[in-house]
Amino acid sequence: MSGLRDLFKKTAAVQTEKQQEETGKAESLQSPSVPEGMWVKCPKCKELLLKEEVVRHSYTCPKCGGYFRMKAKTRIRLAADEGSFTPWFTEVEGNNPLEYPGYEEKLEELREKTHLDEALYIGEGKIEGTPVVLGACDTRFLMGSMGYAVGEKIALAFERAAKEKLPVILFCCSGGARMQEGIVSLMQMAKTSAAIQKHSRAGLLYISVLTDPTMGGVTASFAMLGDVVLAEPQALIGFAGPRVIAQTIGQKLPEGFQRAEFLLEHGMLDGIVKREDLRQTLAALVKIHERRDGYCQFSRIHMPKKEEEKKNSKKQGTGKAVTAWERVERARSGKRLTALDYIETVFDGFLELHGDRLFGDDSAVAGGLALLDGQPVTVIGVQKGRTTKENISRNFGMPSPEGYRKALRLMKQAEKFKRPVITFIDTPGAFCGMEAEERGQGEAIARNLLEMSDLKTPILSIVTGEGGSGGALALGMGNEVWLMENATYSILSPEGFASILWKDSKRAKEAAEVMKVTAKDLLELGVIEQIIPEEIPACPENKKELAEDMKKRMKKFLEDCSRLTPEELVQQRYERFRRM
């Protein structure tokens, strides 16, 4: 799992030159695909290549990295364990509801030419031994368009997957709805979406992989409804085609518009995965979502009882006298460990997931899936940078509304799959720019508090640096809240406090004492449950030591939570904040 840490990073993906963007012309969108014969032409660099070289490079150009479109059966063969795939619903065929001239003859012609019964090839296979439902669209069959037969196959597959408790993986590639079937085609959008909802309510995983092109009614239905939505580099993804949009609004569209990278930036994808990494990524996602009982499927550990631990915690950090202002300075230190430092050290592996599915992907909030000694967890952290460049890219650890909404999306996903949630908090506060207000900063924070209060899975919140105001609390509504010894948690900064109450920001040191911002103060106030000791302030030199201590405490927390029902976890969280 640790080898997968970089799979979802926002790195530059394979760059392809401008591709055909008009999805309405099926004949132009049939290429580029790998034709029969020894030689093929690269869709990007136009070089003539040996077909066996292209195949060996996962159907990409060995010279420039350009992507070829793939047959549905090839997709399945590369994803599934050898010999494990059995096709389903091959008897399902469409009809001609509009009595469109020549349509039935065209279908027969395509069946003979492609050796497919329809534009979707779907069935059951295994990925690294785990049974899954696998399906793939094929652009050779009327541009992978969705008519009755495609919609029916998808609905039947999700229904059967729900009964047999199987995850579903779909490789989407389509021009959209099938015009020859008119309104019947349109209705497949509703049918497939409803079937996916039934599968989701059964607590089962659906992974959608968007490939070039994924457009129209397919994008507006099953393609975008995955629990995890991935895409291949440079895939064209959208509802209306770029040319149609440009002609309608009369504006020049930005470079890369509707490409996978554009969608990732705008919060619509969890990640872009190169073709050579895709099987490994799918296998990891399937494994981490295997159905489990409880929250602590790891080797049992022996820790002090909770009462003893609280007593021990009260003694922590009481060695050398450190002023409240010194704690503030340590919490703000540029050398302090970041959320990703803890995530990458405490956990066995981390798969970062991106986007709020509404507007964007806020880099001030990092979140995704991880393993705590084999136990799947959802981890979310407010991420600062160490260099000026990193801090600018992370907005100095000040989340925007889309950051909080991404966090909430991941928490709701954790609830569905019965994964504990662990949050790492280090923020001076929520971003207060005009654009944050335009996009509903207050609503985003309020929504997190509302939804976290009723989340039916354990939540652990750890303040590792600054815990600034509502921006911190939006990720801090845990069953327990812990503070690092040199972390702080307060209604606002000492400077702000002094300015508001005393009209003098220079009295910040004095304000820090009055505000009771330190871990020791907060433990005595009952605001936190534990103090995580730091013999020296948290930094790269003591990262492993701190991570090991943190891991033991987390495992004990999850052991305690495993004794509670989901309803009891919610009630415990309610009572915790109710008494304050």
C-alpha positions as CSV (number, residue, x, y, z in Angstrom):
1,M,0.0,0.0,0.0
2,S,2.8,2.4,0.8
3,G,3.9,2.3,-2.8
4,L,0.6,3.8,-3.8
5,R,1.1,7.1,-2.0
6,D,1.9,9.1,-5.1
7,L,-0.7,7.6,-7.4
8,F,-3.3,10.4,-6.9
9,K,-0.9,13.3,-6.7
10,K,-1.5,16.3,-8.9
11,T,1.4,15.7,-11.2
12,A,1.6,16.5,-14.8
13,A,-0.1,13.7,-16.7
14,V,0.6,12.4,-20.2
15,Q,0.1,15.4,-22.5
16,T,-1.7,14.8,-25.8
17,E,-2.2,17.4,-28.6
18,K,-5.5,18.8,-29.4
19,Q,-8.0,16.0,-30.0
20,Q,-11.2,15.8,-31.9
21,E,-13.8,17.5,-29.6
22,E,-17.1,17.1,-31.5
23,T,-18.7,14.0,-30.0
24,G,-21.8,14.2,-32.2
25,K,-19.9,12.9,-35.2
26,A,-19.5,9.2,-34.6
27,E,-17.3,8.5,-37.6
28,S,-14.7,11.1,-36.5
29,L,-14.6,9.8,-32.9
30,Q,-14.0,6.2,-34.0
31,S,-10.3,7.0,-34.1
32,P,-7.8,6.8,-32.6
33,S,-8.1,3.1,-31.8
34,V,-5.7,0.3,-32.3
35,P,-6.6,-1.3,-35.6
36,E,-5.8,-4.7,-37.0
37,G,-2.3,-5.2,-38.5
38,M,1.3,-4.9,-37.5
39,W,1.6,-1.1,-37.6
40,V,-0.5,1.7,-35.9
41,K,-0.2,5.5,-36.0
42,C,0.1,7.4,-32.7
43,P,-2.9,9.8,-32.1
44,K,-0.5,12.4,-30.7
45,C,2.8,12.4,-32.5
46,K,1.5,10.6,-35.7
47,E,4.5,8.3,-35.6
48,L,4.1,4.8,-37.2
49,L,4.6,2.2,-34.5
50,L,4.7,-1.5,-34.2
51,K,1.4,-2.7,-32.7
52,E,3.2,-5.1,-30.3
53,E,5.2,-2.1,-28.9
54,V,2.0,-0.2,-28.2
55,V,0.4,-3.2,-26.5
56,R,3.5,-3.7,-24.4
57,H,3.2,-0.1,-23.2
58,S,-0.4,-0.5,-22.1
59,Y,-1.8,0.9,-25.4
60,T,0.2,4.1,-25.1
61,C,2.8,5.5,-27.5
62,P,6.4,4.4,-26.4
63,K,7.8,7.6,-28.0
64,C,5.5,10.4,-26.8
65,G,3.1,8.7,-24.2
66,G,-0.1,9.4,-26.3
67,Y,-3.1,7.3,-25.3
68,F,-4.9,4.9,-27.7
69,R,-8.5,4.1,-27.2
70,M,-9.0,0.5,-26.1
71,K,-11.6,-2.2,-26.9
72,A,-13.9,-3.1,-24.0
73,K,-12.6,-6.7,-23.9
74,T,-9.0,-5.4,-23.7
75,R,-9.9,-3.2,-20.8
76,I,-11.4,-6.1,-18.9
77,R,-8.5,-8.4,-19.7
78,L,-6.0,-5.9,-18.4
79,A,-7.9,-5.2,-15.2
80,A,-9.1,-8.7,-14.2
81,D,-7.1,-11.7,-13.1
82,E,-6.3,-14.0,-16.0
83,G,-9.2,-16.3,-16.8
84,S,-11.5,-15.0,-14.1
85,F,-14.0,-13.0,-16.1
86,T,-17.4,-14.3,-17.0
87,P,-19.7,-12.0,-19.1
88,W,-23.2,-11.3,-18.0
89,F,-26.5,-10.4,-19.8
90,T,-25.2,-11.1,-23.3
91,E,-28.8,-11.8,-24.3
92,V,-29.9,-8.2,-23.7
93,E,-30.5,-6.4,-26.9
94,G,-32.0,-3.1,-27.8
95,N,-34.9,-2.4,-30.1
96,N,-35.9,0.4,-32.4
97,P,-38.5,2.5,-30.5
98,L,-38.5,5.3,-33.0
99,E,-38.5,3.0,-36.0
100,Y,-35.5,4.8,-37.2
101,P,-34.6,3.8,-40.8
102,G,-31.6,1.4,-41.0
103,Y,-31.0,1.3,-37.2
104,E,-31.5,-2.4,-36.8
105,E,-29.3,-3.2,-39.8
106,K,-26.6,-0.9,-38.3
107,L,-26.7,-2.8,-35.0
108,E,-26.3,-6.2,-36.7
109,E,-23.4,-4.8,-38.7
110,L,-21.7,-3.6,-35.6
111,R,-22.3,-6.9,-33.8
112,E,-20.6,-8.8,-36.6
113,K,-17.7,-6.2,-36.8
114,T,-16.9,-5.8,-33.1
115,H,-17.9,-9.3,-31.8
116,L,-19.9,-7.5,-29.1
117,D,-23.7,-7.7,-28.6
118,E,-23.8,-4.0,-27.5
119,A,-21.7,-1.0,-26.5
120,L,-21.2,-2.3,-23.0
121,Y,-19.4,-5.5,-22.0
122,I,-20.0,-6.4,-18.4
123,G,-19.7,-9.4,-16.0
124,E,-18.0,-10.8,-13.0
125,G,-14.2,-11.2,-12.6
126,K,-11.5,-11.0,-9.9
127,I,-8.9,-8.4,-9.1
128,E,-6.1,-9.9,-7.1
129,G,-8.4,-12.7,-6.0
130,T,-11.3,-10.4,-5.0
131,P,-14.6,-10.9,-6.9
132,V,-15.9,-7.7,-8.6
133,V,-18.3,-6.7,-11.3
134,L,-16.4,-5.3,-14.2
135,G,-17.8,-3.4,-17.2
136,A,-16.4,-1.4,-20.0
137,C,-17.9,0.7,-22.9
138,D,-16.6,0.3,-26.4
139,T,-16.5,3.3,-28.7
140,R,-16.5,1.1,-31.8
141,F,-20.1,0.4,-31.1
142,L,-22.0,3.6,-32.0
143,M,-19.4,5.6,-30.0
144,G,-20.3,3.7,-26.8
145,S,-23.6,5.5,-26.7
146,M,-26.3,4.5,-24.2
147,G,-29.5,3.1,-25.5
148,Y,-31.9,0.7,-23.8
149,A,-29.5,-2.3,-24.0
150,V,-26.7,-0.4,-22.3
151,G,-28.9,1.0,-19.6
152,E,-30.6,-2.3,-19.0
153,K,-27.2,-4.1,-18.6
154,I,-26.0,-1.5,-16.1
155,A,-29.2,-1.7,-14.1
156,L,-29.2,-5.5,-14.1
157,A,-25.5,-5.5,-13.1
158,F,-26.0,-3.2,-10.1
159,E,-29.0,-5.1,-9.0
160,R,-27.2,-8.4,-9.1
161,A,-24.1,-6.9,-7.5
162,A,-26.3,-5.7,-4.6
163,K,-27.7,-9.2,-4.1
164,E,-24.3,-10.8,-4.2
165,K,-22.5,-8.1,-2.2
166,L,-20.0,-7.2,-5.0
167,P,-18.3,-4.0,-5.8
168,V,-18.7,-2.5,-9.3
169,I,-16.0,-1.0,-11.5
170,L,-17.1,0.6,-14.8
171,F,-14.8,2.0,-17.5
172,C,-16.8,4.8,-19.1
173,C,-16.2,5.8,-22.7
174,S,-19.1,7.2,-24.6
175,G,-20.4,10.0,-26.8
176,G,-23.6,10.1,-24.6
177,A,-27.2,9.2,-25.2
178,R,-28.1,7.2,-28.4
179,M,-30.0,9.5,-30.7
180,Q,-31.6,6.7,-32.7
181,E,-33.6,5.7,-29.6
182,G,-34.7,9.2,-28.6
183,I,-36.6,9.5,-25.3
184,V,-36.0,5.9,-24.5
185,S,-32.3,6.6,-24.4
186,L,-32.9,9.6,-22.2
187,M,-34.8,7.4,-19.6
188,Q,-31.7,5.2,-19.2
189,M,-30.0,8.1,-17.3
190,A,-32.7,7.8,-14.6
191,K,-32.8,4.0,-14.6
192,T,-29.1,3.6,-14.2
193,S,-28.9,6.2,-11.5
194,A,-31.7,4.6,-9.5
195,A,-30.0,1.2,-9.7
196,I,-26.7,2.7,-8.5
197,Q,-28.6,4.2,-5.5
198,K,-29.9,0.8,-4.5
199,H,-26.4,-0.7,-4.7
200,S,-25.0,2.3,-2.7
201,R,-27.7,1.8,0.1
202,A,-26.4,-1.7,0.5
203,G,-23.1,-0.2,1.6
204,L,-21.2,-1.4,-1.5
205,L,-18.4,0.2,-3.5
206,Y,-18.7,1.7,-7.0
207,I,-15.6,2.9,-8.8
208,S,-16.0,4.8,-12.0
209,V,-13.1,5.2,-14.4
210,L,-13.5,7.9,-17.0
211,T,-11.7,7.5,-20.3
212,D,-11.6,9.4,-23.5
213,P,-14.3,10.5,-24.3
214,T,-16.9,10.5,-21.6
215,M,-19.7,12.9,-22.6
216,G,-23.4,13.8,-22.6
217,G,-26.0,11.6,-20.8
218,V,-23.4,9.1,-19.7
219,T,-21.5,11.8,-17.8
220,A,-24.8,13.1,-16.4
221,S,-25.6,9.7,-15.0
222,F,-23.6,6.6,-14.1
223,A,-20.2,7.9,-15.1
224,M,-20.1,10.6,-12.3
225,L,-21.8,8.6,-9.5
226,G,-18.9,6.5,-8.3
227,D,-17.9,6.5,-4.6
228,V,-14.5,7.0,-6.2
229,V,-14.3,8.7,-9.6
230,L,-11.0,8.3,-11.4
231,A,-9.9,9.4,-14.9
232,E,-7.1,8.7,-17.4
233,P,-4.8,11.6,-18.3
234,Q,-6.2,14.0,-20.8
235,A,-9.5,12.2,-21.2
236,L,-12.3,14.5,-22.6
237,I,-15.1,14.6,-20.0
238,G,-18.1,16.8,-20.1
239,F,-21.8,17.2,-20.7
240,A,-22.0,19.4,-23.7
241,G,-19.2,19.2,-26.2
242,P,-16.5,22.0,-26.2
243,R,-17.4,23.1,-29.7
244,V,-21.1,23.4,-28.9
245,I,-20.3,25.4,-25.8
246,A,-17.9,27.7,-27.6
247,Q,-20.5,28.3,-30.3
248,T,-23.3,28.9,-27.8
249,I,-21.6,31.4,-25.5
250,G,-19.3,32.9,-28.2
251,Q,-16.2,32.8,-26.0
252,K,-12.8,31.2,-26.4
253,L,-12.6,28.3,-24.0
254,P,-9.5,27.9,-21.8
255,E,-6.8,25.5,-22.9
256,G,-7.4,22.0,-21.6
257,F,-11.1,22.7,-21.1
258,Q,-13.1,19.6,-20.2
259,R,-9.9,17.5,-20.0
260,A,-9.4,15.3,-16.9
261,E,-6.9,17.7,-15.4
262,F,-9.5,20.5,-15.7
263,L,-12.1,18.4,-13.9
264,L,-9.6,17.5,-11.1
265,E,-8.8,21.2,-10.5
266,H,-12.5,21.9,-10.4
267,G,-13.3,19.3,-7.8
268,M,-15.0,16.6,-9.9
269,L,-12.5,13.8,-9.7
270,D,-10.8,11.9,-6.9
271,G,-7.7,11.4,-9.0
272,I,-6.0,10.9,-12.4
273,V,-4.3,7.6,-12.8
274,K,-1.9,6.6,-15.5
275,R,-2.9,3.5,-17.4
276,E,0.1,1.5,-16.2
277,D,-0.9,2.2,-12.6
278,L,-4.6,1.6,-12.9
279,R,-4.9,-2.1,-12.1
280,Q,-2.8,-1.6,-8.9
281,T,-4.9,1.4,-7.9
282,L,-8.2,-0.5,-8.4
283,A,-6.9,-3.5,-6.5
284,A,-5.9,-1.3,-3.5
285,L,-9.3,0.4,-3.5
286,V,-11.2,-2.8,-3.6
287,K,-9.1,-4.3,-0.8
288,I,-9.5,-1.3,1.5
289,H,-13.3,-1.5,1.0
290,E,-13.7,-5.1,1.8
291,R,-16.6,-5.6,4.3
292,R,-15.3,-5.7,7.9
293,D,-16.8,-5.9,11.3
294,G,-15.8,-3.4,13.9
295,Y,-13.2,-0.6,13.9
296,C,-10.1,-2.3,15.1
297,Q,-9.0,-5.2,13.0
298,F,-5.4,-5.2,14.1
299,S,-3.3,-6.9,16.7
300,R,-4.6,-6.2,20.2
301,I,-2.5,-3.9,22.3
302,H,-2.3,-3.2,26.0
303,M,-2.8,0.3,27.0
304,P,-3.7,2.0,30.4
305,K,-7.3,2.3,31.2
306,K,-9.0,5.4,30.1
307,E,-9.2,6.8,33.6
308,E,-5.5,6.2,34.2
309,E,-4.6,7.7,30.8
310,K,-6.5,10.9,31.7
311,K,-4.5,11.1,34.9
312,N,-1.3,10.5,33.0
313,S,-2.2,13.1,30.5
314,K,-2.7,15.7,33.2
315,K,1.0,15.2,34.2
316,Q,2.2,15.6,30.7
317,G,3.9,18.8,29.7
318,T,4.4,20.0,33.2
319,G,8.2,19.7,33.2
320,K,10.0,22.9,32.3
321,A,7.7,25.9,32.6
322,V,6.6,27.2,29.2
323,T,4.5,30.3,28.9
324,A,1.3,30.3,26.9
325,W,2.8,32.7,24.3
326,E,5.8,30.3,23.9
327,R,3.2,27.5,23.2
328,V,1.6,29.8,20.6
329,E,5.0,30.4,18.9
330,R,5.8,26.7,18.9
331,A,2.4,25.9,17.4
332,R,3.1,28.4,14.6
333,S,6.7,27.3,13.9
334,G,7.5,26.7,10.3
335,K,9.5,23.6,11.4
336,R,6.4,22.0,12.9
337,L,5.2,18.7,11.4
338,T,2.3,19.0,9.0
339,A,-0.8,16.8,8.6
340,L,0.7,14.9,5.7
341,D,3.9,14.2,7.8
342,Y,1.7,12.5,10.4
343,I,-0.5,10.7,7.8
344,E,2.5,9.3,5.9
345,T,4.3,8.2,9.1
346,V,1.5,6.9,11.3
347,F,-0.4,4.9,8.6
348,D,0.8,2.1,6.4
349,G,-0.4,3.7,3.2
350,F,-2.3,6.7,2.0
351,L,-4.5,7.2,-1.1
352,E,-5.3,10.8,-1.4
353,L,-8.8,11.6,-2.8
354,H,-9.6,15.0,-4.3
355,G,-12.5,17.4,-4.9
356,D,-15.7,18.6,-3.3
357,R,-17.8,17.6,-6.4
358,L,-19.2,21.1,-6.5
359,F,-16.5,23.7,-7.3
360,G,-12.9,22.8,-6.7
361,D,-10.2,20.9,-4.9
362,D,-8.8,22.9,-1.9
363,S,-5.2,22.0,-1.4
364,A,-5.4,23.4,2.2
365,V,-7.3,20.2,3.1
366,A,-5.8,16.8,2.3
367,G,-7.8,13.7,2.8
368,G,-8.2,10.1,1.6
369,L,-7.9,6.5,2.6
370,A,-5.3,4.9,4.8
371,L,-4.5,1.8,6.9
372,L,-3.8,1.8,10.6
373,D,-2.0,-1.5,11.1
374,G,-4.4,-3.0,8.6
375,Q,-7.6,-1.2,9.7
376,P,-9.0,1.0,7.0
377,V,-9.6,4.6,8.1
378,T,-10.5,7.9,6.5
379,V,-7.9,10.6,7.3
380,I,-8.3,14.3,6.8
381,G,-5.9,17.0,7.6
382,V,-5.5,20.8,7.3
383,Q,-2.2,21.1,5.4
384,K,0.3,23.9,5.8
385,G,3.6,24.2,3.8
386,R,7.1,24.8,5.0
387,T,8.4,27.0,2.2
388,T,6.8,30.2,1.0
389,K,5.9,28.5,-2.2
390,E,4.2,25.5,-0.4
391,N,2.3,27.8,1.9
392,I,1.0,29.9,-1.0
393,S,-0.2,26.7,-2.8
394,R,-1.8,25.5,0.5
395,N,-3.2,28.9,1.3
396,F,-1.2,28.9,4.6
397,G,-3.5,26.2,5.9
398,M,-6.6,28.3,5.7
399,P,-9.4,26.2,4.2
400,S,-11.9,27.5,1.7
401,P,-15.5,26.3,1.6
402,E,-14.6,23.6,-1.0
403,G,-12.0,22.3,1.5
404,Y,-14.6,21.8,4.2
405,R,-17.0,20.3,1.6
406,K,-14.4,17.9,0.4
407,A,-13.8,16.8,4.0
408,L,-17.5,16.3,4.6
409,R,-17.8,14.2,1.4
410,L,-15.0,12.0,2.6
411,M,-16.6,11.7,6.1
412,K,-19.9,10.7,4.6
413,Q,-18.1,8.1,2.5
414,A,-16.4,6.8,5.6
415,E,-19.8,6.4,7.3
416,K,-21.2,4.4,4.4
417,F,-18.3,2.0,4.5
418,K,-18.0,1.9,8.3
419,R,-14.5,3.5,8.4
420,P,-13.4,5.5,11.4
421,V,-12.5,9.2,10.7
422,I,-9.3,10.7,12.0
423,T,-8.7,14.5,11.5
424,F,-5.5,16.5,11.9
425,I,-6.1,20.1,12.6
426,D,-3.5,22.9,12.2
427,T,-5.0,26.1,10.9
428,P,-5.0,29.8,11.9
429,G,-8.6,29.8,10.8
430,A,-10.9,29.5,7.8
431,F,-10.0,31.6,4.8
432,C,-11.8,34.9,5.0
433,G,-11.4,36.2,1.5
434,M,-14.2,37.6,-0.6
435,E,-14.4,34.5,-2.8
436,A,-14.8,32.3,0.3
437,E,-17.7,34.4,1.4
438,E,-19.2,34.2,-2.1
439,R,-19.1,30.4,-2.0
440,G,-20.6,30.1,1.4
441,Q,-17.8,29.8,4.0
442,G,-20.2,30.0,7.0
443,E,-22.6,27.5,5.5
444,A,-19.8,25.1,4.8
445,I,-18.6,25.2,8.4
446,A,-22.1,25.0,9.8
447,R,-22.9,22.0,7.5
448,N,-19.8,20.1,8.7
449,L,-20.8,20.6,12.4
450,L,-24.4,19.5,11.6
451,E,-23.4,16.4,9.7
452,M,-20.5,15.4,12.0
453,S,-22.8,15.5,15.0
454,D,-24.8,12.6,13.5
455,L,-22.0,10.7,11.8
456,K,-22.5,7.0,12.6
457,T,-18.8,6.1,12.8
458,P,-16.0,7.0,15.3
459,I,-14.4,10.5,14.9
460,L,-11.1,11.3,16.4
461,S,-9.8,14.9,16.1
462,I,-6.2,15.8,16.8
463,V,-5.0,19.4,17.0
464,T,-1.3,19.3,16.0
465,G,-0.5,23.0,15.7
466,E,-2.9,25.9,15.6
467,G,-6.5,25.3,16.4
468,G,-8.0,28.5,15.1
469,S,-11.7,29.3,15.7
470,G,-14.5,27.8,13.7
471,G,-12.1,26.9,10.9
472,A,-10.6,24.3,13.3
473,L,-13.9,23.3,14.9
474,A,-15.3,22.4,11.5
475,L,-13.0,19.3,11.6
476,G,-12.9,19.0,15.4
477,M,-16.3,17.6,16.3
478,G,-14.9,14.3,17.4
479,N,-15.9,11.6,19.9
480,E,-12.6,12.6,21.4
481,V,-10.3,15.6,20.8
482,W,-6.6,15.5,21.5
483,L,-4.0,18.2,21.6
484,M,-0.2,18.0,21.0
485,E,1.6,19.4,24.0
486,N,2.7,22.5,22.0
487,A,-0.5,23.0,20.1
488,T,-3.1,25.6,20.9
489,Y,-6.9,25.8,20.5
490,S,-8.8,29.1,20.8
491,I,-11.7,31.2,19.7
492,L,-9.3,33.4,17.7
493,S,-5.7,34.4,17.7
494,P,-4.3,36.2,20.8
495,E,-3.6,39.2,18.5
496,G,-7.3,39.3,17.5
497,F,-8.5,38.8,21.1
498,A,-6.4,41.7,22.3
499,S,-7.5,43.9,19.4
500,I,-11.2,43.3,20.1
501,L,-11.3,43.4,23.9
502,W,-8.4,45.8,24.6
503,K,-8.0,47.7,21.3
504,D,-4.3,46.8,21.4
505,S,-2.9,43.9,19.4
506,K,0.5,44.4,21.1
507,R,-1.0,42.8,24.3
508,A,-1.1,39.4,22.5
509,K,1.3,37.7,25.0
510,E,-1.0,38.7,27.8
511,A,-4.1,37.6,25.9
512,A,-2.6,34.2,25.4
513,E,-2.5,33.7,29.1
514,V,-6.0,35.0,29.7
515,M,-7.5,32.9,26.8
516,K,-6.4,29.5,28.2
517,V,-5.2,28.3,24.8
518,T,-2.7,25.6,25.9
519,A,-3.2,21.9,26.1
520,K,-3.0,21.9,29.9
521,D,-5.6,24.6,30.2
522,L,-7.9,22.9,27.8
523,L,-7.6,19.5,29.5
524,E,-8.6,21.2,32.8
525,L,-11.6,22.9,31.1
526,G,-12.7,19.5,29.7
527,V,-12.4,20.7,26.1
528,I,-10.0,17.9,25.2
529,E,-9.5,14.3,26.4
530,Q,-5.7,13.8,25.9
531,I,-2.4,15.6,25.6
532,I,0.1,14.0,23.3
533,P,3.5,14.8,24.9
534,E,6.4,16.3,23.0
535,E,9.8,15.9,24.7
536,I,11.0,18.4,22.1
537,P,8.7,20.4,19.9
538,A,7.4,18.3,17.0
539,C,9.8,18.3,14.1
540,P,11.2,15.9,11.5
541,E,13.8,14.7,14.0
542,N,11.2,13.2,16.4
543,K,8.5,12.4,13.8
544,K,8.8,8.6,14.1
545,E,8.7,8.7,17.9
546,L,5.6,10.9,17.9
547,A,3.9,8.8,15.2
548,E,4.5,5.5,17.1
549,D,3.0,7.1,20.3
550,M,0.1,8.5,18.3
551,K,-0.6,5.1,16.6
552,K,-0.9,3.3,20.0
553,R,-3.3,5.9,21.3
554,M,-5.4,5.7,18.1
555,K,-5.6,1.9,18.4
556,K,-6.8,2.2,22.0
557,F,-9.4,4.8,20.9
558,L,-10.7,2.5,18.2
559,E,-10.8,-0.5,20.6
560,D,-13.0,1.6,22.9
561,C,-15.2,2.7,20.1
562,S,-15.7,-0.9,18.9
563,R,-17.7,-1.6,22.0
564,L,-20.3,1.0,21.0
565,T,-23.1,0.8,18.5
566,P,-23.3,3.5,15.8
567,E,-26.2,5.1,17.7
568,E,-24.1,5.1,20.9
569,L,-21.2,6.7,19.1
570,V,-23.6,9.5,18.0
571,Q,-25.0,9.9,21.5
572,Q,-21.5,10.0,23.0
573,R,-20.5,12.7,20.7
574,Y,-23.7,14.7,21.4
575,E,-23.2,14.4,25.2
576,R,-19.6,15.4,24.9
577,F,-20.4,18.8,23.4
578,R,-23.7,19.2,25.2
579,R,-22.0,19.5,28.6
580,M,-19.8,22.4,27.4
